[in-house]
Amino acid sequence: MGLLSLFDYAIIAVGAVGFAYQAFCLLVGLLAKPYRFPEVPPKKYAVIISARNEKAVIGNLIDSINNQDYPKGYIDIWVVADNCTDNTADICRNKGAFVVERFNKNEIGKGYALSYLFENMRSGTFGESKIQTGPNGMSKQDVLRHYNQYEGFFIFDADNILESNYITEMNKVFSAGYKIVTSYRNSKNATTNWVSSGSALWFVKESRLLNNSRMLFGASCHVGGTGFMFAREIMIRNGGWKHHLLTEDLEFTMDSVLHGDKVGYAGNAILYDEQPVTFAQSWRQRLRWSRGFLQVFHNYGAKLIHNAFTLGNFSCLDLTLLMFPWILLSVIRVAVGAFYVACGFVSFSSQINSVLQIGISALLGALVLVFIAAITVFCEYKRIGATKKELVAFVLSFPLYVLSYIPISFVAIFSKVEWKPIEHGQGKESINANNLRNQMANKKENK
């Protein structure tokens, strides 16, 4: 039937274009080294951290910020302790951060916490009663004085750790004219098991191969949730932080690109993130991401496609391919096929063959994923910090991690997904970027 053929052609065409583009980006990323930017004078920034019951890890992040090689006095740390029931706020205050405590059980999620912090920074008032005092006893005038000095804002998650030159490298790219800059996302716990290694490889691939390629193409990179910065003028333009979907980072990227902003990539600014170590945790996290992708595509997809094909905006085309709801299109295709079978328009066996073809494509895709993982490991094995046996295991298990996105994306279509925190810590009570890197190097040498 014509409609079924149209669906089949659409799935094949869009999939082929997306695959070809990804393959080209990976090839370019393999051959090209990250951009290097010249030394520049320091600018003053605010580091923003949204934390919910993060006493196990947030001190390590603040220590890594305080130990930057960036000139002293140019960085302030602001923490929004969001619905915390532990001593996260006290830990941050004791380490010199400005702390704002938020208690709101109705508006849950990082996006709402960021909105609360930025709104009160901009107005100089804190608390539901709008008392004219700020965190740590600061007056309204002191809050506004600090806020008006910042040229940009960094966003981190509480479980992050930064290399000592992180802010210096980000400042170079920001000073080159990029209003938004994202960084290299490494992992603290890639070697724990196949779940953490799959997630770690995914982010390394995005950083080293895809974002590096986008810089060479002159396209906009993709902000990945944590480890990014943006100019104060964007905050002024947006009237604060206005992004509250389940994937507020993706929403921020799409909104910014549609405003004409270009996201730069600082490949030498390395951040260590903590990955989920159980499949249940990973499922919950990726279910939120998958649902968030659908939300963002619903809100921004039409504008991106319009700009891509009528204005020739390559960044919009790139991000359209990134967000395109492949699984939703496939589900609609199967549903239409089932309806046609029920009406007697097509045979049941023909639709079974179509499903089998999809399954065969998935298996072929698994082989491609092994190749992608191998390329990623080949390029970045020194930074990943694992033994040869572990790296081989990473490559072989990576398809399982990525293919598990299929059921996750399917469930996301029909589920009501809410933001839920993931417990961090996982035994690393005291750690910094330097000894983490040394531990990785020693592990490789000893094995």
C-alpha positions as CSV (number, residue, x, y, z in Angstrom):
1,M,0.0,0.0,0.0
2,G,1.1,3.5,-0.7
3,L,1.1,4.8,2.8
4,L,3.1,1.8,4.1
5,S,5.6,2.3,1.3
6,L,5.9,6.0,2.2
7,F,6.7,5.1,5.8
8,D,9.3,2.5,4.7
9,Y,11.0,4.9,2.3
10,A,11.0,7.7,5.0
11,I,12.5,5.4,7.6
12,I,15.2,4.1,5.2
13,A,15.9,7.6,3.8
14,V,16.2,9.4,7.1
15,G,18.1,6.6,8.6
16,A,20.6,6.4,5.7
17,V,21.2,10.2,5.9
18,G,21.7,10.1,9.6
19,F,24.0,7.1,9.4
20,A,26.1,8.6,6.6
21,Y,26.5,11.9,8.4
22,Q,27.5,10.2,11.6
23,A,30.0,8.1,9.7
24,F,31.5,11.1,8.0
25,C,31.7,13.0,11.4
26,L,33.4,10.0,13.0
27,L,36.0,9.8,10.1
28,V,36.7,13.5,10.3
29,G,36.9,13.3,14.1
30,L,39.4,10.4,13.8
31,L,41.7,12.4,11.6
32,A,41.4,15.8,13.2
33,K,42.9,17.0,16.4
34,P,41.0,19.3,18.8
35,Y,41.2,23.0,18.1
36,R,43.8,24.9,20.2
37,F,43.1,28.5,21.1
38,P,45.5,31.2,22.1
39,E,46.1,32.4,25.6
40,V,43.7,35.2,26.7
41,P,43.2,37.5,29.7
42,P,40.9,36.1,32.4
43,K,37.2,37.0,32.7
44,K,35.1,36.7,35.8
45,Y,32.6,33.9,35.9
46,A,30.0,32.3,38.2
47,V,30.0,28.6,38.6
48,I,26.5,27.3,39.1
49,I,25.8,23.9,40.7
50,S,22.3,22.4,41.3
51,A,22.6,19.8,44.0
52,R,20.1,17.5,45.8
53,N,21.5,15.4,48.6
54,E,25.0,15.4,47.2
55,K,27.1,15.3,50.4
56,A,29.1,12.4,49.1
57,V,30.5,14.1,46.0
58,I,30.0,17.9,45.9
59,G,33.0,18.7,48.1
60,N,35.2,17.1,45.5
61,L,33.8,19.3,42.8
62,I,34.2,22.5,44.8
63,D,37.8,21.5,45.7
64,S,38.6,20.9,42.0
65,I,37.2,24.4,41.2
66,N,39.1,26.0,44.0
67,N,42.3,24.3,42.7
68,Q,42.1,25.6,39.2
69,D,45.1,27.3,37.6
70,Y,42.8,30.2,36.8
71,P,43.7,33.5,38.5
72,K,42.2,33.8,42.0
73,G,39.3,36.1,42.5
74,Y,37.8,35.5,39.0
75,I,35.5,32.6,40.0
76,D,32.6,32.5,42.4
77,I,30.8,29.3,43.2
78,W,27.0,29.4,43.6
79,V,25.1,26.3,44.8
80,V,21.3,25.8,44.8
81,A,20.7,23.2,47.4
82,D,17.5,21.9,46.0
83,N,15.1,20.1,48.4
84,C,18.0,18.7,50.3
85,T,17.5,16.6,53.4
86,D,21.2,16.2,54.2
87,N,24.1,18.6,54.9
88,T,24.9,19.4,51.3
89,A,24.4,23.2,52.0
90,D,26.7,23.2,55.0
91,I,29.5,21.4,53.2
92,C,29.3,24.0,50.4
93,R,29.3,27.0,52.7
94,N,32.3,25.6,54.6
95,K,34.2,25.4,51.3
96,G,33.4,29.1,50.5
97,A,30.5,28.7,48.1
98,F,27.5,31.0,48.0
99,V,24.6,28.7,48.9
100,V,20.9,29.2,48.3
101,E,18.5,26.6,49.7
102,R,15.3,25.9,47.8
103,F,12.3,23.9,49.0
104,N,9.6,23.3,46.4
105,K,7.9,19.9,46.0
106,N,5.8,20.9,43.0
107,E,8.4,22.1,40.5
108,I,10.9,19.3,40.5
109,G,14.0,19.1,38.4
110,K,17.3,20.8,37.6
111,G,15.7,23.3,35.3
112,Y,13.5,24.7,38.0
113,A,16.3,24.9,40.5
114,L,18.4,26.9,38.0
115,S,15.5,29.2,37.3
116,Y,15.1,29.9,41.0
117,L,18.8,30.6,41.5
118,F,19.2,32.9,38.5
119,E,16.0,34.8,39.2
120,N,17.2,35.6,42.8
121,M,20.7,36.4,41.6
122,R,19.3,38.9,39.1
123,S,17.0,40.5,41.7
124,G,19.3,40.2,44.6
125,T,16.7,38.6,46.8
126,F,16.4,35.1,48.2
127,G,13.7,33.1,49.9
128,E,10.0,32.8,49.3
129,S,9.4,35.9,51.4
130,K,11.9,38.0,49.3
131,I,13.8,39.1,52.4
132,Q,16.5,41.6,51.3
133,T,19.4,39.3,52.3
134,G,21.3,36.9,50.2
135,P,23.2,33.6,50.9
136,N,25.8,33.6,53.6
137,G,24.4,36.8,55.0
138,M,25.1,38.9,51.9
139,S,23.1,42.1,51.4
140,K,21.0,42.7,48.3
141,Q,23.6,45.2,47.1
142,D,26.4,42.6,47.5
143,V,24.5,40.0,45.5
144,L,23.8,42.4,42.7
145,R,27.4,43.6,42.7
146,H,28.7,40.1,42.2
147,Y,26.1,39.2,39.6
148,N,26.8,42.3,37.5
149,Q,30.5,41.5,37.4
150,Y,30.0,38.1,35.7
151,E,30.7,37.7,32.0
152,G,29.4,34.2,31.9
153,F,28.1,31.2,33.8
154,F,29.4,27.6,34.1
155,I,26.9,24.8,34.8
156,F,28.1,21.6,36.6
157,D,26.5,18.6,38.2
158,A,27.5,17.9,41.8
159,D,29.3,14.6,40.9
160,N,31.7,16.3,38.4
161,I,35.5,16.8,38.9
162,L,37.5,19.2,36.7
163,E,41.1,19.1,35.4
164,S,43.1,21.9,36.9
165,N,43.2,23.8,33.5
166,Y,39.5,23.4,32.8
167,I,38.4,27.0,33.2
168,T,41.5,28.3,31.5
169,E,40.7,26.3,28.4
170,M,37.0,27.1,28.4
171,N,37.9,30.8,28.8
172,K,40.0,30.6,25.6
173,V,37.1,29.3,23.5
174,F,34.6,31.7,25.1
175,S,37.0,34.6,24.3
176,A,37.2,33.5,20.7
177,G,33.6,34.6,20.2
178,Y,31.5,31.6,21.1
179,K,28.6,32.6,23.4
180,I,28.2,29.0,24.5
181,V,31.0,26.5,25.1
182,T,30.8,22.8,25.9
183,S,33.7,20.6,27.1
184,Y,35.2,17.1,26.9
185,R,33.2,14.7,29.1
186,N,35.3,11.9,30.6
187,S,34.2,9.5,33.3
188,K,35.3,8.7,36.9
189,N,34.0,5.1,36.9
190,A,34.2,3.8,33.3
191,T,35.8,0.5,34.4
192,T,33.1,-0.5,36.9
193,N,31.0,-2.6,34.6
194,W,29.4,-2.7,31.1
195,V,26.7,-0.1,32.1
196,S,29.2,2.6,33.2
197,S,31.6,1.8,30.4
198,G,28.8,2.1,27.8
199,S,27.7,5.5,29.1
200,A,31.4,6.6,29.3
201,L,32.1,5.6,25.8
202,W,29.0,7.4,24.5
203,F,30.1,10.7,26.0
204,V,33.7,10.3,24.9
205,K,32.5,9.6,21.4
206,E,30.2,12.7,21.4
207,S,33.1,14.9,22.6
208,R,36.1,13.7,20.7
209,L,34.6,12.6,17.5
210,L,31.3,14.4,16.9
211,N,31.8,17.8,18.6
212,N,35.3,18.0,17.3
213,S,34.0,17.4,13.8
214,R,31.3,20.0,14.2
215,M,34.0,22.6,15.1
216,L,35.8,21.8,11.8
217,F,32.5,22.0,9.8
218,G,31.6,25.3,11.4
219,A,28.4,23.8,12.9
220,S,27.1,24.2,16.4
221,C,28.0,21.6,19.0
222,H,25.6,20.1,21.4
223,V,25.5,21.0,25.1
224,G,25.5,17.7,27.1
225,G,23.8,18.5,30.4
226,T,26.9,19.3,32.4
227,G,30.3,20.9,31.8
228,F,29.2,23.9,29.7
229,M,29.1,27.7,30.0
230,F,27.2,30.6,28.4
231,A,27.4,34.3,28.1
232,R,25.6,36.6,30.5
233,E,23.9,38.3,27.5
234,I,22.1,35.0,26.8
235,M,20.7,35.1,30.4
236,I,19.6,38.7,29.8
237,R,18.0,37.8,26.5
238,N,16.1,34.9,28.0
239,G,15.1,36.7,31.1
240,G,16.7,34.1,33.3
241,W,16.8,30.3,32.9
242,K,13.6,29.4,31.1
243,H,14.2,25.7,30.2
244,H,12.2,23.2,32.2
245,L,11.7,20.1,30.0
246,L,13.1,16.8,31.1
247,T,16.3,17.4,29.0
248,E,16.8,21.1,29.8
249,D,20.3,21.0,28.2
250,L,19.0,19.9,24.8
251,E,16.2,22.5,25.0
252,F,18.8,25.2,25.8
253,T,20.9,24.1,22.8
254,M,17.9,24.2,20.4
255,D,16.6,27.5,21.6
256,S,20.1,29.0,21.4
257,V,20.8,27.7,17.9
258,L,17.4,29.0,16.7
259,H,18.5,32.4,18.1
260,G,21.6,32.3,15.9
261,D,24.1,31.3,18.7
262,K,26.9,28.8,17.9
263,V,28.0,26.3,20.6
264,G,31.8,25.9,20.6
265,Y,33.8,23.0,21.9
266,A,36.8,23.1,24.2
267,G,38.4,19.7,23.6
268,N,41.2,20.4,26.1
269,A,38.9,21.2,28.9
270,I,38.3,17.8,30.6
271,L,35.6,17.1,33.0
272,Y,35.1,13.8,34.9
273,D,31.5,12.7,35.3
274,E,30.0,9.8,37.3
275,Q,28.0,7.2,35.3
276,P,25.2,4.9,36.6
277,V,26.5,1.5,37.6
278,T,23.3,-0.5,37.6
279,F,21.0,-1.1,34.7
280,A,18.0,0.1,36.7
281,Q,19.7,3.5,37.3
282,S,20.8,3.7,33.7
283,W,17.3,2.8,32.5
284,R,15.7,5.5,34.6
285,Q,18.2,8.1,33.5
286,R,17.9,7.3,29.8
287,L,14.1,7.0,30.0
288,R,14.1,10.6,31.1
289,W,16.4,11.6,28.3
290,S,14.4,9.7,25.7
291,R,11.2,11.3,26.9
292,G,12.9,14.7,27.0
293,F,14.1,14.3,23.4
294,L,10.5,13.7,22.3
295,Q,9.4,16.9,24.2
296,V,12.2,19.0,22.6
297,F,11.4,17.7,19.1
298,H,7.7,18.4,19.6
299,N,8.5,22.0,20.7
300,Y,11.4,22.8,18.4
301,G,11.5,20.3,15.6
302,A,9.4,22.2,13.1
303,K,11.5,25.3,13.5
304,L,14.7,23.4,13.1
305,I,13.5,21.7,9.9
306,H,12.3,25.0,8.5
307,N,15.7,26.7,9.2
308,A,17.6,23.7,7.9
309,F,15.8,23.4,4.5
310,T,14.6,27.0,3.8
311,L,17.5,28.9,5.3
312,G,20.3,26.4,4.7
313,N,21.3,26.3,8.3
314,F,23.6,23.3,8.6
315,S,23.5,23.4,12.5
316,C,19.8,23.0,12.4
317,L,20.0,20.1,10.0
318,D,22.6,18.4,12.2
319,L,20.5,18.9,15.4
320,T,17.4,17.7,13.6
321,L,19.2,14.4,12.8
322,L,20.3,14.2,16.4
323,M,16.8,14.6,17.8
324,F,14.7,12.8,15.1
325,P,12.3,10.4,16.8
326,W,13.3,7.2,14.9
327,I,11.5,4.9,17.3
328,L,8.3,6.9,17.1
329,L,8.2,6.8,13.4
330,S,8.8,3.0,13.5
331,V,6.0,2.5,16.1
332,I,3.6,4.5,13.8
333,R,4.7,2.3,10.9
334,V,4.0,-0.9,12.8
335,A,0.7,0.4,14.0
336,V,-0.4,1.4,10.5
337,G,0.7,-2.0,9.2
338,A,-1.3,-3.8,11.9
339,F,-4.4,-1.7,11.0
340,Y,-4.0,-2.6,7.4
341,V,-3.8,-6.3,8.3
342,A,-7.0,-6.0,10.4
343,C,-8.8,-4.4,7.5
344,G,-7.5,-7.0,5.1
345,F,-5.6,-4.6,2.9
346,V,-2.3,-6.4,3.3
347,S,-1.2,-9.9,4.5
348,F,0.0,-10.7,8.0
349,S,3.1,-12.4,6.6
350,S,4.1,-9.3,4.7
351,Q,4.1,-7.3,7.9
352,I,6.0,-10.0,9.8
353,N,8.7,-9.7,7.0
354,S,8.8,-6.0,7.6
355,V,9.4,-6.5,11.3
356,L,12.1,-9.1,10.6
357,Q,13.8,-6.6,8.3
358,I,13.9,-4.1,11.1
359,G,15.4,-6.8,13.4
360,I,18.1,-7.6,10.8
361,S,18.9,-3.9,10.5
362,A,19.3,-3.7,14.3
363,L,21.7,-6.6,14.2
364,L,23.7,-4.9,11.4
365,G,23.6,-1.8,13.5
366,A,25.2,-3.7,16.4
367,L,28.2,-4.5,14.2
368,V,28.5,-0.9,13.2
369,L,28.4,0.1,16.9
370,V,31.3,-2.2,17.6
371,F,33.3,-0.4,14.9
372,I,32.3,3.0,16.4
373,A,33.3,1.9,19.9
374,A,36.6,0.6,18.5
375,I,37.4,3.9,16.8
376,T,36.6,5.8,20.1
377,V,38.8,3.6,22.1
378,F,41.6,3.8,19.5
379,C,41.5,7.6,19.6
380,E,41.1,8.1,23.4
381,Y,42.4,5.0,25.2
382,K,45.0,7.2,27.0
383,R,42.2,9.4,28.5
384,I,39.8,6.6,29.2
385,G,42.3,5.0,31.6
386,A,41.7,1.2,31.3
387,T,43.6,-1.9,30.7
388,K,43.7,-3.6,27.3
389,K,41.3,-6.3,28.4
390,E,38.9,-3.7,29.8
391,L,39.0,-1.8,26.6
392,V,38.2,-4.9,24.5
393,A,35.3,-5.6,26.9
394,F,34.1,-2.0,26.5
395,V,34.0,-2.4,22.7
396,L,32.2,-5.7,22.8
397,S,29.6,-4.6,25.3
398,F,28.9,-1.2,23.8
399,P,26.3,-2.5,21.3
400,L,24.3,-4.0,24.2
401,Y,24.3,-0.6,25.9
402,V,23.2,1.3,22.8
403,L,20.7,-1.3,21.6
404,S,19.0,-1.1,25.0
405,Y,17.9,2.4,24.0
406,I,15.4,0.7,21.7
407,P,13.1,-0.6,24.5
408,I,13.8,2.5,26.6
409,S,12.8,4.8,23.7
410,F,9.7,2.7,23.1
411,V,8.6,2.9,26.8
412,A,9.3,6.6,26.8
413,I,6.6,7.2,24.2
414,F,3.9,5.9,26.4
415,S,5.2,6.6,29.9
416,K,4.7,9.6,32.2
417,V,8.3,10.3,33.1
418,E,9.3,12.5,36.0
419,W,12.7,13.8,37.1
420,K,14.3,11.6,39.8
421,P,17.7,12.0,41.3
422,I,20.4,9.4,40.9
423,E,22.5,8.6,44.0
424,H,26.2,9.5,43.6
425,G,29.3,8.6,45.5
426,Q,29.9,5.0,44.8
427,G,32.7,4.6,47.2
428,K,34.8,7.6,46.1
429,E,34.8,9.7,49.3
430,S,37.9,11.8,48.5
431,I,39.1,12.3,45.0
432,N,40.4,15.0,42.7
433,A,41.1,15.2,39.0
434,N,44.9,14.8,39.3
435,N,44.9,11.7,41.5
436,L,42.0,10.2,39.5
437,R,44.1,10.6,36.3
438,N,47.1,9.1,38.1
439,Q,45.1,6.1,39.3
440,M,44.0,5.5,35.7
441,A,47.6,5.6,34.5
442,N,48.9,3.4,37.3
443,K,46.2,0.8,36.6
444,K,47.2,0.6,33.0
445,E,50.9,0.1,33.8
446,N,50.3,-2.5,36.5
447,K,48.1,-4.6,34.3
